[in-house]
Amino acid sequence: MIAISIENLVKTYPRSWASGPVAAVRDISLTVKSGEVFGFIGPNGAGKSTTIKILTGAMAATGGSVSLFGTPVDRPEARRGMGYVPENPSLPDYLSPLEILQMALELHGLGLPNARAHCMAWLERFELAHVATTTIRTFSKGMAQRTALAHALVVNPRLLILDEPLSGLDPVGRRDVVDVLAEYKRNGGTIFLTSHVLHDVERLADRFGLIHKGVLMTIDSPTELVSNEPMYTVRSVGHAALSGLRAEASGRWSAEVAGAELWPLLERLKSAGHQLVEVKPSLTLETAFMRYLGIDQKSEERSA
């Protein structure tokens, strides 16, 4: 079943009479199947949040069509069974997490036999049970973000739409949220998410769509995108110097090799008495996207 269908989507914003309209989204078409996790990736201002606002019915498209499970997004019933977390959640700061989750159940018409216990289970999952009755106004950004995620999941949604869901979370919080989303995926849930923290969501998504300046440039699985140019980083410890290896501190050595050169290098390390420390792909999803956009990541870092 198709969970999300986007056909020839266009969104333009009016400007002053001198500059004319600005196209935020330019003729985008894609589909997301039920049970799939789709990562919508791109730099700031690429059109990610605009697309999400149209998906959730918060903004009307200029052209094209968008539907959720076969229902056009301009109909309220399209949002039945949908959980949504915006980039900057605006929660009523005079309410507590427990009240916010209970309100979500009521808004979705879910008459659960023990609603409080259901809400507390989700607050426990996001490590918020100890502040379940504390008002949101005292929370850090990360705690508010976790509350918004619990609010989206407490209604047992069939579709999660997440705009930068890891924003404001510390490394431990990001890991915990990724684990929750992975569990939701294993249970058959569908996720459409935007993020610029690619390494945190790389293991979640079945496919990624790259949007740049409003144009959908490519759709690939992480494996397909990275395997276009397989490179590996090899690290070892040993006394013997070998050609092609860079010396590091305390007798450590490293090299970056293409896939065809990996096994011969490992054999040379073994023959020289080196102890293998690490072998990992050196082309991550993030660097693959940078190369696809024609951006030299090292140059970007030097100019930052």
Backbone as CSV, one residue per row, in Angstrom:
resi,resn,N_x,N_y,N_z,CA_x,CA_y,CA_z,C_x,C_y,C_z
1,MET,0.851,-1.202,0.000,0.000,0.000,0.000,0.883,1.247,0.000
2,ILE,0.467,2.263,-0.742,1.202,3.513,-0.810,0.771,4.416,0.346
3,ALA,1.721,4.765,1.199,1.414,5.637,2.332,1.431,7.107,1.922
4,ILE,2.429,7.500,1.140,2.562,8.891,0.695,2.733,8.911,-0.812
5,SER,1.948,9.725,-1.462,2.076,9.909,-2.909,2.182,11.398,-3.201
6,ILE,3.291,11.789,-3.819,3.525,13.186,-4.207,3.750,13.206,-5.710
7,GLU,2.939,13.988,-6.409,3.036,14.056,-7.867,3.152,15.505,-8.320
8,ASN,4.286,15.820,-8.962,4.516,17.133,-9.580,4.233,18.285,-8.614
9,LEU,4.720,18.126,-7.383,4.459,19.133,-6.358,5.246,20.413,-6.631
10,VAL,4.550,21.530,-6.555,5.154,22.846,-6.732,4.653,23.752,-5.616
11,LYS,5.574,24.514,-5.038,5.196,25.536,-4.065,6.015,26.782,-4.320
12,THR,5.327,27.892,-4.567,5.990,29.177,-4.751,5.504,30.157,-3.697
13,TYR,6.421,31.034,-3.287,6.096,32.090,-2.328,6.151,33.435,-3.039
14,PRO,5.169,34.296,-2.775,5.216,35.619,-3.413,6.315,36.482,-2.801
15,ARG,6.908,37.323,-3.618,7.873,38.310,-3.146,7.358,39.702,-3.521
16,SER,8.182,40.667,-3.401,7.781,42.018,-3.771,7.588,42.108,-5.291
17,TRP,6.965,43.184,-5.697,6.695,43.351,-7.130,7.982,43.375,-7.957
18,ALA,9.095,43.745,-7.312,10.352,43.856,-8.051,11.025,42.505,-8.278
19,SER,10.939,41.591,-7.275,11.691,40.337,-7.371,10.881,39.186,-7.934
20,GLY,9.573,39.246,-7.835,8.742,38.165,-8.350,8.675,36.979,-7.395
21,PRO,7.889,35.940,-7.714,7.712,34.783,-6.828,8.982,33.942,-6.725
22,VAL,9.102,33.236,-5.591,10.242,32.354,-5.347,9.734,30.924,-5.255
23,ALA,10.349,30.013,-6.005,9.945,28.598,-5.995,10.698,27.867,-4.898
24,ALA,9.967,27.407,-3.877,10.589,26.642,-2.788,10.650,25.155,-3.120
25,VAL,9.662,24.658,-3.859,9.614,23.261,-4.278,9.282,23.242,-5.762
26,ARG,10.074,22.481,-6.527,9.962,22.524,-7.980,9.651,21.137,-8.558
27,ASP,8.406,20.852,-8.812,7.992,19.675,-9.575,8.517,18.370,-8.965
28,ILE,8.261,18.159,-7.679,8.714,16.958,-6.974,7.691,15.837,-7.128
29,SER,8.172,14.631,-7.396,7.329,13.437,-7.439,8.041,12.302,-6.713
30,LEU,7.319,11.649,-5.788,7.868,10.483,-5.099,6.742,9.730,-4.412
31,THR,7.001,8.467,-4.085,6.051,7.652,-3.326,6.794,6.967,-2.184
32,VAL,6.072,6.772,-1.081,6.595,6.058,0.074,5.617,4.943,0.402
33,LYS,6.116,3.710,0.451,5.260,2.566,0.729,4.991,2.445,2.220
34,SER,3.864,1.812,2.544,3.546,1.530,3.939,4.624,0.634,4.538
35,GLY,5.111,0.979,5.730,6.170,0.222,6.379,7.565,0.656,6.014
36,GLU,7.691,1.671,5.173,8.995,2.158,4.730,9.418,3.378,5.541
37,VAL,10.720,3.545,5.701,11.280,4.762,6.290,11.983,5.534,5.179
38,PHE,11.507,6.751,4.945,12.039,7.571,3.860,12.689,8.801,4.460
39,GLY,13.989,8.974,4.192,14.716,10.143,4.658,14.748,11.205,3.580
40,PHE,14.277,12.403,3.936,14.217,13.527,2.997,15.345,14.475,3.387
41,ILE,16.421,14.455,2.611,17.683,15.060,3.015,18.028,16.235,2.116
42,GLY,18.651,17.238,2.734,19.118,18.365,1.954,19.597,19.471,2.864
43,PRO,20.340,20.437,2.317,20.828,21.556,3.128,19.683,22.456,3.573
44,ASN,19.979,23.364,4.491,18.978,24.320,4.948,18.449,25.130,3.775
45,GLY,17.133,25.343,3.756,16.523,26.114,2.679,16.280,25.331,1.409
46,ALA,16.445,24.008,1.461,16.301,23.198,0.247,14.848,22.951,-0.123
47,GLY,13.928,23.085,0.835,12.509,22.810,0.575,11.948,21.676,1.412
48,LYS,12.735,21.179,2.375,12.287,20.034,3.189,11.081,20.392,4.055
49,SER,11.198,21.475,4.824,10.111,21.845,5.737,8.866,22.278,4.971
50,THR,9.040,22.914,3.830,7.888,23.292,3.005,7.116,22.056,2.569
51,THR,7.832,21.036,2.132,7.180,19.788,1.722,6.432,19.152,2.887
52,ILE,7.039,19.168,4.070,6.388,18.579,5.249,5.123,19.354,5.617
53,LYS,5.173,20.672,5.538,3.985,21.476,5.850,2.834,21.151,4.900
54,ILE,3.172,20.882,3.655,2.130,20.499,2.688,1.603,19.105,3.009
55,LEU,2.493,18.181,3.374,2.061,16.825,3.739,1.097,16.827,4.913
56,THR,1.335,17.706,5.881,0.512,17.727,7.091,-0.721,18.604,6.959
57,GLY,-0.898,19.244,5.821,-2.066,20.091,5.616,-1.925,21.483,6.191
58,ALA,-0.739,21.832,6.683,-0.530,23.156,7.267,-0.337,24.228,6.198
59,MET,-0.070,23.805,4.982,0.179,24.737,3.887,-0.376,24.134,2.603
60,ALA,-0.946,24.973,1.767,-1.489,24.502,0.486,-0.417,24.547,-0.597
61,ALA,-0.455,23.558,-1.471,0.485,23.518,-2.597,0.060,24.509,-3.663
62,THR,1.036,24.988,-4.423,0.737,25.831,-5.571,0.298,24.988,-6.766
63,GLY,0.892,23.798,-6.877,0.535,22.905,-7.962,0.867,21.470,-7.617
64,GLY,0.300,20.537,-8.373,0.542,19.121,-8.130,-0.449,18.536,-7.140
65,SER,-0.221,17.273,-6.758,-1.136,16.591,-5.832,-0.336,15.817,-4.795
66,VAL,-0.916,15.750,-3.583,-0.312,15.020,-2.472,-1.407,14.270,-1.743
67,SER,-1.163,12.981,-1.436,-2.155,12.196,-0.709,-1.470,11.287,0.298
68,LEU,-2.192,10.969,1.380,-1.737,10.047,2.410,-2.687,8.866,2.427
69,PHE,-2.172,7.677,2.163,-2.979,6.453,2.100,-4.188,6.636,1.179
70,GLY,-3.950,7.332,0.077,-4.979,7.503,-0.939,-5.918,8.667,-0.729
71,THR,-5.799,9.400,0.378,-6.682,10.527,0.668,-5.927,11.838,0.472
72,PRO,-6.457,12.755,-0.332,-5.775,14.037,-0.542,-5.543,14.762,0.787
73,VAL,-4.391,15.416,0.901,-4.023,16.016,2.185,-4.870,17.217,2.561
74,ASP,-5.657,17.759,1.626,-6.513,18.878,1.999,-7.781,18.418,2.706
75,ARG,-7.955,17.104,2.859,-9.099,16.576,3.616,-8.643,16.226,5.041
76,PRO,-9.410,16.610,6.047,-9.012,16.324,7.429,-8.798,14.845,7.713
77,GLU,-9.555,13.966,7.062,-9.433,12.533,7.338,-8.082,11.968,6.891
78,ALA,-7.348,12.709,6.049,-6.017,12.251,5.632,-5.070,12.185,6.811
79,ARG,-5.325,12.991,7.837,-4.430,13.045,8.992,-4.827,12.097,10.111
80,ARG,-5.860,11.294,9.875,-6.240,10.298,10.866,-5.162,9.212,10.946
81,GLY,-4.650,8.979,12.148,-3.586,7.989,12.315,-2.212,8.497,11.965
82,MET,-2.038,9.822,11.943,-0.734,10.418,11.628,-0.161,11.078,12.873
83,GLY,1.122,10.808,13.157,1.849,11.510,14.195,2.818,12.479,13.556
84,TYR,2.925,13.680,14.141,3.735,14.729,13.513,4.546,15.463,14.568
85,VAL,5.834,15.657,14.277,6.701,16.471,15.134,7.349,17.530,14.249
86,PRO,7.018,18.821,14.454,7.647,19.882,13.657,9.076,20.129,14.098
87,GLU,9.776,20.936,13.325,11.177,21.217,13.632,11.326,21.913,14.986
88,ASN,10.411,22.830,15.277,10.432,23.533,16.564,9.069,23.369,17.227
89,PRO,8.854,22.275,17.962,7.551,22.024,18.577,7.151,23.161,19.516
90,SER,5.903,23.585,19.389,5.365,24.630,20.251,4.316,23.993,21.163
91,LEU,4.782,23.478,22.299,3.905,22.805,23.245,3.336,23.815,24.243
92,PRO,2.097,23.644,24.678,1.549,24.531,25.718,2.379,24.414,26.992
93,ASP,3.128,25.458,27.333,4.092,25.326,28.415,3.464,25.315,29.805
94,TYR,2.146,25.526,29.874,1.451,25.464,31.162,0.915,24.060,31.459
95,LEU,1.093,23.138,30.484,0.653,21.754,30.666,1.853,20.870,31.003
96,SER,1.552,19.698,31.525,2.588,18.704,31.818,2.653,17.688,30.680
97,PRO,3.740,16.916,30.576,3.811,15.877,29.548,2.633,14.897,29.624
98,LEU,2.231,14.515,30.810,1.105,13.585,30.945,-0.164,14.194,30.380
99,GLU,-0.426,15.467,30.675,-1.625,16.126,30.156,-1.568,16.238,28.635
100,ILE,-0.381,16.517,28.094,-0.244,16.659,26.640,-0.515,15.326,25.945
101,LEU,-0.009,14.233,26.496,-0.245,12.922,25.892,-1.705,12.502,26.038
102,GLN,-2.315,12.785,27.171,-3.731,12.457,27.353,-4.592,13.259,26.380
103,MET,-4.223,14.511,26.150,-4.944,15.345,25.193,-4.852,14.763,23.787
104,ALA,-3.667,14.212,23.429,-3.496,13.606,22.102,-4.448,12.431,21.916
105,LEU,-4.586,11.597,22.934,-5.510,10.456,22.847,-6.942,10.931,22.633
106,GLU,-7.322,11.994,23.331,-8.681,12.508,23.193,-8.914,13.103,21.809
107,LEU,-7.936,13.841,21.309,-8.080,14.459,19.984,-8.211,13.406,18.889
108,HIS,-7.530,12.267,19.062,-7.603,11.193,18.069,-8.762,10.235,18.333
109,GLY,-9.526,10.493,19.378,-10.693,9.663,19.681,-10.349,8.254,20.106
110,LEU,-9.218,8.099,20.793,-8.792,6.767,21.234,-9.263,6.538,22.670
111,GLY,-10.309,5.762,22.815,-10.836,5.463,24.145,-10.167,4.234,24.733
112,LEU,-8.961,4.387,25.227,-8.223,3.258,25.784,-8.718,2.953,27.200
113,PRO,-8.737,1.685,27.596,-9.235,1.319,28.933,-8.412,1.922,30.062
114,ASN,-7.129,2.078,29.880,-6.282,2.687,30.901,-5.356,3.685,30.226
115,ALA,-5.939,4.838,29.898,-5.207,5.849,29.132,-3.997,6.366,29.898
116,ARG,-4.132,6.550,31.192,-3.013,7.086,31.974,-1.813,6.136,31.940
117,ALA,-2.065,4.851,32.115,-0.971,3.879,32.090,-0.310,3.844,30.710
118,HIS,-1.126,3.966,29.653,-0.592,3.988,28.286,0.328,5.193,28.095
119,CYS,-0.111,6.356,28.580,0.703,7.565,28.461,1.979,7.453,29.285
120,MET,1.866,6.925,30.486,3.035,6.795,31.343,4.061,5.845,30.748
121,ALA,3.599,4.815,30.040,4.525,3.874,29.400,5.367,4.593,28.342
122,TRP,4.741,5.492,27.578,5.494,6.238,26.575,6.416,7.270,27.220
123,LEU,5.980,7.890,28.296,6.858,8.831,28.994,8.057,8.106,29.594
124,GLU,7.826,6.907,30.078,8.930,6.095,30.588,9.892,5.753,29.459
125,ARG,9.346,5.448,28.287,10.184,5.091,27.138,11.107,6.238,26.748
126,PHE,10.645,7.466,26.924,11.448,8.643,26.591,12.103,9.261,27.829
127,GLU,12.137,8.495,28.922,12.782,8.912,30.164,12.214,10.226,30.684
128,LEU,10.886,10.332,30.656,10.190,11.525,31.137,9.210,11.210,32.262
129,ALA,9.163,9.968,32.683,8.181,9.577,33.698,8.374,10.354,34.996
130,HIS,9.614,10.681,35.327,9.878,11.373,36.590,9.425,12.831,36.569
131,VAL,9.124,13.370,35.373,8.608,14.742,35.273,7.235,14.745,34.601
132,ALA,6.506,13.645,34.716,5.223,13.492,34.026,4.224,14.573,34.394
133,THR,4.270,15.069,35.623,3.302,16.077,36.071,3.936,17.457,36.250
134,THR,5.132,17.647,35.722,5.816,18.942,35.784,5.471,19.755,34.544
135,THR,5.257,21.041,34.696,4.889,21.862,33.545,6.053,21.989,32.565
136,ILE,5.712,22.069,31.285,6.699,22.099,30.208,7.616,23.324,30.301
137,ARG,7.135,24.427,30.876,7.922,25.661,30.880,9.259,25.529,31.604
138,THR,9.403,24.493,32.415,10.663,24.296,33.131,11.621,23.387,32.375
139,PHE,11.236,22.903,31.181,12.012,21.902,30.465,13.110,22.520,29.608
140,SER,14.168,21.743,29.410,15.181,22.084,28.418,14.619,21.793,27.023
141,LYS,15.341,22.235,25.981,14.893,21.980,24.612,14.841,20.486,24.322
142,GLY,15.833,19.746,24.817,15.849,18.306,24.583,14.672,17.598,25.239
143,MET,14.311,17.995,26.463,13.170,17.389,27.152,11.863,17.711,26.431
144,ALA,11.744,18.952,25.953,10.547,19.325,25.191,10.463,18.535,23.890
145,GLN,11.613,18.301,23.251,11.635,17.518,22.012,11.194,16.088,22.272
146,ARG,11.659,15.489,23.354,11.247,14.128,23.687,9.759,14.065,24.015
147,THR,9.231,15.113,24.647,7.796,15.171,24.920,7.000,15.204,23.620
148,ALA,7.473,15.999,22.651,6.791,16.078,21.354,6.810,14.732,20.637
149,LEU,7.919,14.008,20.728,8.006,12.687,20.098,7.074,11.691,20.788
150,ALA,7.012,11.740,22.115,6.086,10.869,22.833,4.641,11.197,22.467
151,HIS,4.343,12.486,22.307,3.005,12.932,21.901,2.623,12.365,20.533
152,ALA,3.595,12.291,19.626,3.320,11.764,18.283,3.103,10.259,18.296
153,LEU,3.812,9.551,19.164,3.769,8.087,19.165,2.679,7.511,20.060
154,VAL,2.188,8.289,21.016,1.221,7.751,21.983,-0.094,7.340,21.314
155,VAL,-0.382,7.899,20.130,-1.646,7.601,19.443,-1.530,6.374,18.541
156,ASN,-0.406,5.645,18.652,-0.172,4.458,17.806,-0.370,4.784,16.323
157,PRO,0.390,5.739,15.795,0.154,6.194,14.420,0.572,5.153,13.388
158,ARG,-0.065,5.201,12.243,0.376,4.358,11.122,1.414,5.090,10.281
159,LEU,1.509,6.426,10.489,2.480,7.237,9.758,3.052,8.280,10.704
160,LEU,4.385,8.385,10.724,5.085,9.423,11.474,5.742,10.381,10.484
161,ILE,5.455,11.666,10.624,6.113,12.689,9.826,6.938,13.536,10.785
162,LEU,8.242,13.521,10.584,9.164,14.122,11.542,10.081,15.112,10.840
163,ASP,10.042,16.363,11.287,10.884,17.405,10.719,12.022,17.681,11.700
164,GLU,13.212,17.224,11.382,14.384,17.344,12.250,14.090,16.809,13.655
165,PRO,13.729,15.522,13.780,13.318,14.986,15.084,14.435,14.915,16.115
166,LEU,15.702,14.987,15.680,16.818,14.869,16.613,17.368,16.223,17.042
167,SER,16.713,17.294,16.610,17.172,18.632,16.945,17.090,18.875,18.448
168,GLY,18.160,19.403,19.011,18.174,19.748,20.421,18.495,18.615,21.356
169,LEU,18.721,17.418,20.834,19.017,16.270,21.683,20.520,16.077,21.819
170,ASP,20.952,15.653,23.005,22.357,15.333,23.196,22.646,13.962,22.572
171,PRO,23.913,13.540,22.489,24.224,12.257,21.829,23.476,11.066,22.404
172,VAL,23.319,11.017,23.732,22.576,9.907,24.337,21.104,9.980,23.951
173,GLY,20.547,11.187,23.968,19.158,11.355,23.577,18.915,10.983,22.135
174,ARG,19.854,11.350,21.237,19.704,10.979,19.825,19.720,9.464,19.661
175,ARG,20.632,8.805,20.372,20.707,7.344,20.270,19.399,6.711,20.745
176,ASP,18.860,7.193,21.867,17.623,6.624,22.405,16.452,6.829,21.447
177,VAL,16.368,8.025,20.848,15.268,8.298,19.917,15.398,7.448,18.666
178,VAL,16.618,7.301,18.153,16.824,6.433,16.989,16.398,5.000,17.309
179,ASP,16.685,4.533,18.526,16.274,3.189,18.929,14.749,3.066,18.960
180,VAL,14.055,4.096,19.470,12.588,4.082,19.513,12.024,4.044,18.092
181,LEU,12.582,4.850,17.206,12.092,4.885,15.827,12.384,3.573,15.103
182,ALA,13.527,2.957,15.406,13.843,1.659,14.803,12.842,0.603,15.253
183,GLU,12.441,0.664,16.513,11.437,-0.284,17.015,10.091,-0.047,16.343
184,TYR,9.729,1.224,16.174,8.484,1.569,15.475,8.506,1.032,14.042
185,LYS,9.655,1.152,13.390,9.803,0.627,12.032,9.646,-0.891,12.014
186,ARG,10.285,-1.592,12.954,10.185,-3.056,12.998,8.747,-3.513,13.190
187,ASN,7.951,-2.701,13.846,6.543,-3.042,14.088,5.637,-2.638,12.934
188,GLY,6.230,-2.221,11.810,5.443,-1.941,10.610,5.089,-0.499,10.387
189,GLY,5.604,0.411,11.210,5.280,1.822,11.049,5.972,2.442,9.845
190,THR,5.369,3.513,9.336,5.910,4.256,8.198,6.437,5.595,8.703
191,ILE,7.627,5.977,8.250,8.241,7.221,8.694,8.692,8.030,7.487
192,PHE,8.360,9.316,7.511,8.898,10.287,6.560,9.597,11.339,7.403
193,LEU,10.922,11.435,7.280,11.643,12.362,8.142,12.655,13.184,7.377
194,THR,12.833,14.404,7.838,13.904,15.245,7.329,14.975,15.332,8.399
195,SER,16.204,15.476,7.963,17.302,15.673,8.901,18.546,16.080,8.140
196,HIS,19.399,16.871,8.815,20.725,17.128,8.261,21.783,16.405,9.083
197,VAL,21.347,15.634,10.111,22.270,14.808,10.900,22.243,13.409,10.288
198,LEU,22.976,13.248,9.192,22.822,12.045,8.383,23.296,10.788,9.086
199,HIS,24.370,10.878,9.858,24.899,9.659,10.463,23.964,9.111,11.536
200,ASP,23.078,9.952,12.103,22.148,9.471,13.118,20.960,8.733,12.513
201,VAL,20.583,9.058,11.281,19.407,8.442,10.676,19.755,7.444,9.575
202,GLU,21.048,7.303,9.300,21.479,6.445,8.193,20.991,5.012,8.364
203,ARG,21.008,4.504,9.596,20.611,3.110,9.800,19.101,2.924,9.822
204,LEU,18.340,4.015,9.809,16.882,3.901,9.856,16.253,3.796,8.465
205,ALA,16.731,4.619,7.542,16.016,4.819,6.284,16.246,3.685,5.288
206,ASP,15.158,3.284,4.636,15.243,2.340,3.525,15.693,3.050,2.257
207,ARG,15.238,4.288,2.099,15.639,5.099,0.950,15.819,6.546,1.399
208,PHE,16.641,7.266,0.633,16.855,8.685,0.865,16.535,9.447,-0.412
209,GLY,15.883,10.580,-0.249,15.696,11.509,-1.349,16.491,12.764,-1.059
210,LEU,17.287,13.204,-2.018,18.103,14.404,-1.860,17.448,15.572,-2.571
211,ILE,17.091,16.590,-1.801,16.495,17.794,-2.374,17.483,18.944,-2.234
212,HIS,17.618,19.720,-3.308,18.563,20.839,-3.311,17.952,21.966,-4.117
213,LYS,17.775,23.126,-3.479,17.176,24.300,-4.109,15.813,23.967,-4.697
214,GLY,15.044,23.144,-3.946,13.681,22.826,-4.348,13.542,21.717,-5.362
215,VAL,14.664,21.152,-5.814,14.648,20.111,-6.849,15.020,18.770,-6.224
216,LEU,14.234,17.740,-6.480,14.551,16.392,-6.034,15.601,15.825,-6.984
217,MET,16.845,15.718,-6.489,17.964,15.385,-7.369,18.162,13.898,-7.546
218,THR,17.897,13.095,-6.511,18.077,11.646,-6.618,17.314,10.959,-5.500
219,ILE,16.951,9.704,-5.742,16.403,8.837,-4.703,17.189,7.539,-4.752
220,ASP,17.794,7.170,-3.635,18.618,5.963,-3.563,18.451,5.326,-2.200
221,SER,18.789,4.052,-2.118,18.979,3.443,-0.803,20.361,3.841,-0.317
222,PRO,20.603,3.841,0.998,21.945,4.165,1.485,23.024,3.286,0.868
223,THR,22.737,1.995,0.700,23.718,1.068,0.136,24.051,1.429,-1.306
224,GLU,23.022,1.754,-2.095,23.247,2.097,-3.498,24.068,3.367,-3.634
225,LEU,23.765,4.346,-2.793,24.456,5.617,-2.907,25.923,5.492,-2.519
226,VAL,26.173,4.792,-1.418,27.546,4.660,-0.942,28.356,3.710,-1.812
227,SER,27.720,2.644,-2.333,28.458,1.638,-3.082,28.893,2.116,-4.461
228,ASN,28.441,3.304,-4.857,28.911,3.839,-6.131,30.404,4.105,-6.120
229,GLU,30.977,4.282,-4.938,32.407,4.572,-4.841,32.934,3.965,-3.535
230,PRO,33.084,2.625,-3.460,33.480,2.006,-2.191,34.926,2.309,-1.823
231,MET,35.106,2.880,-0.643,36.421,3.164,-0.088,36.417,2.706,1.359
232,TYR,37.615,2.287,1.849,37.711,1.757,3.208,38.879,2.404,3.937
233,THR,38.663,2.649,5.228,39.736,3.090,6.113,40.219,1.890,6.921
234,VAL,41.520,1.662,6.900,42.132,0.533,7.612,43.103,1.099,8.639
235,ARG,43.011,0.608,9.878,43.943,1.012,10.930,44.568,-0.228,11.549
236,SER,45.872,-0.125,11.840,46.592,-1.259,12.407,47.644,-0.762,13.398
237,VAL,48.212,-1.715,14.157,49.310,-1.439,15.078,50.451,-2.382,14.728
238,GLY,51.662,-1.842,14.579,52.814,-2.680,14.245,54.091,-1.875,14.186
239,HIS,55.215,-2.580,14.102,56.513,-1.920,14.071,56.995,-1.657,12.642
240,ALA,56.617,-2.519,11.706,57.131,-2.419,10.341,56.384,-1.345,9.551
241,ALA,57.146,-0.501,8.863,56.552,0.495,7.978,56.223,-0.155,6.635
242,LEU,55.042,0.102,6.128,54.611,-0.444,4.851,54.228,0.689,3.920
243,SER,54.482,0.508,2.638,54.120,1.528,1.655,52.603,1.691,1.618
244,GLY,52.175,2.946,1.524,50.749,3.229,1.460,50.108,3.474,2.807
245,LEU,50.845,3.232,3.910,50.303,3.450,5.245,50.846,4.755,5.825
246,ARG,50.004,5.471,6.525,50.406,6.703,7.200,50.706,6.399,8.668
247,ALA,51.798,6.919,9.165,52.172,6.713,10.561,51.329,7.604,11.461
248,GLU,50.817,7.006,12.534,50.087,7.747,13.545,50.802,7.574,14.889
249,ALA,50.238,8.062,15.960,50.891,8.009,17.272,50.948,6.580,17.799
250,SER,51.972,6.299,18.612,52.095,5.043,19.369,52.089,3.801,18.478
251,GLY,52.821,3.851,17.375,52.938,2.680,16.523,51.700,2.332,15.726
252,ARG,50.781,3.261,15.604,49.558,3.017,14.830,49.754,3.480,13.389
253,TRP,49.070,2.788,12.489,49.143,3.093,11.062,47.734,3.140,10.483
254,SER,47.560,3.915,9.420,46.248,3.985,8.778,46.418,4.136,7.270
255,ALA,45.403,3.724,6.553,45.396,3.860,5.096,43.958,3.928,4.612
256,GLU,43.743,4.599,3.506,42.434,4.628,2.849,42.596,4.008,1.470
257,VAL,41.860,2.931,1.214,42.042,2.180,-0.028,40.705,1.919,-0.690
258,ALA,40.750,1.696,-1.987,39.562,1.293,-2.730,39.222,-0.158,-2.417
259,GLY,37.994,-0.547,-2.724,37.545,-1.899,-2.403,38.415,-2.991,-2.985
260,ALA,38.919,-2.803,-4.213,39.736,-3.824,-4.856,41.097,-3.992,-4.184
261,GLU,41.523,-2.960,-3.439,42.834,-3.008,-2.796,42.762,-3.467,-1.344
262,LEU,41.550,-3.669,-0.838,41.404,-3.957,0.592,42.054,-5.277,0.995
263,TRP,41.703,-6.371,0.312,42.220,-7.681,0.717,43.730,-7.796,0.537
264,PRO,44.297,-7.297,-0.569,45.771,-7.328,-0.658,46.444,-6.566,0.482
265,LEU,45.874,-5.439,0.902,46.465,-4.697,2.013,46.386,-5.502,3.306
266,LEU,45.261,-6.151,3.548,45.125,-6.955,4.764,46.137,-8.097,4.785
267,GLU,46.390,-8.681,3.631,47.395,-9.744,3.552,48.787,-9.197,3.857
268,ARG,49.097,-7.995,3.363,50.399,-7.386,3.643,50.556,-7.069,5.127
269,LEU,49.494,-6.602,5.752,49.535,-6.312,7.185,49.777,-7.587,7.994
270,LYS,49.119,-8.663,7.587,49.300,-9.944,8.285,50.736,-10.446,8.147
271,SER,51.272,-10.355,6.930,52.636,-10.826,6.705,53.661,-10.003,7.467
272,ALA,53.392,-8.717,7.675,54.319,-7.840,8.378,54.156,-7.907,9.888
273,GLY,53.216,-8.727,10.352,53.019,-8.870,11.790,52.218,-7.762,12.434
274,HIS,51.456,-7.030,11.634,50.619,-5.968,12.194,49.365,-6.567,12.841
275,GLN,48.887,-5.884,13.860,47.598,-6.237,14.480,46.527,-5.321,13.912
276,LEU,45.490,-5.916,13.344,44.411,-5.134,12.740,43.551,-4.505,13.835
277,VAL,43.330,-3.203,13.730,42.524,-2.471,14.721,41.125,-2.172,14.197
278,GLU,41.035,-1.764,12.920,39.742,-1.321,12.413,39.716,-1.377,10.893
279,VAL,38.573,-1.802,10.357,38.275,-1.682,8.935,36.852,-1.148,8.825
280,LYS,36.680,-0.026,8.162,35.333,0.544,8.043,35.202,1.304,6.728
281,PRO,33.979,1.416,6.210,33.785,2.224,5.001,34.163,3.665,5.283
282,SER,34.931,4.256,4.422,35.329,5.647,4.629,34.418,6.610,3.896
283,LEU,33.596,6.096,2.989,32.623,6.947,2.311,31.288,6.788,3.009
284,THR,30.933,7.726,3.881,29.661,7.686,4.588,28.572,8.261,3.706
285,LEU,27.349,8.122,4.160,26.230,8.700,3.427,26.387,10.213,3.313
286,GLU,26.917,10.822,4.372,27.079,12.273,4.366,28.079,12.709,3.300
287,THR,29.229,12.049,3.237,30.211,12.433,2.222,29.719,12.102,0.822
288,ALA,28.917,11.036,0.698,28.357,10.708,-0.616,27.431,11.803,-1.106
289,PHE,26.615,12.351,-0.213,25.738,13.445,-0.599,26.542,14.696,-0.950
290,MET,27.592,14.960,-0.167,28.435,16.117,-0.455,29.035,16.001,-1.847
291,ARG,29.513,14.811,-2.178,30.112,14.607,-3.495,29.067,14.697,-4.596
292,TYR,27.850,14.233,-4.294,26.791,14.316,-5.295,26.463,15.772,-5.612
293,LEU,26.524,16.628,-4.579,26.256,18.045,-4.774,27.458,18.802,-5.316
294,GLY,28.606,18.104,-5.426,29.804,18.754,-5.927,30.469,19.633,-4.905
295,ILE,30.288,19.289,-3.604,30.866,20.075,-2.520,32.067,19.331,-1.975
296,ASP,33.201,19.999,-1.913,34.392,19.446,-1.303,34.289,19.660,0.202
297,GLN,34.056,18.569,0.950,33.811,18.681,2.373,35.000,19.290,3.101
298,LYS,36.221,18.930,2.710,37.395,19.457,3.403,37.513,20.971,3.168
299,SER,37.166,21.401,1.953,37.209,22.833,1.673,36.173,23.580,2.496
300,GLU,34.971,22.933,2.651,33.937,23.523,3.461,34.394,23.694,4.904
301,GLU,35.088,22.656,5.437,35.535,22.713,6.815,36.600,23.790,6.991
302,ARG,37.486,23.941,5.993,38.536,24.944,6.107,37.988,26.351,6.080
303,SER,36.883,26.553,5.311,36.325,27.893,5.183,35.373,28.251,6.302
304,ALA,34.984,27.226,7.121,34.018,27.481,8.194,34.661,28.291,9.317
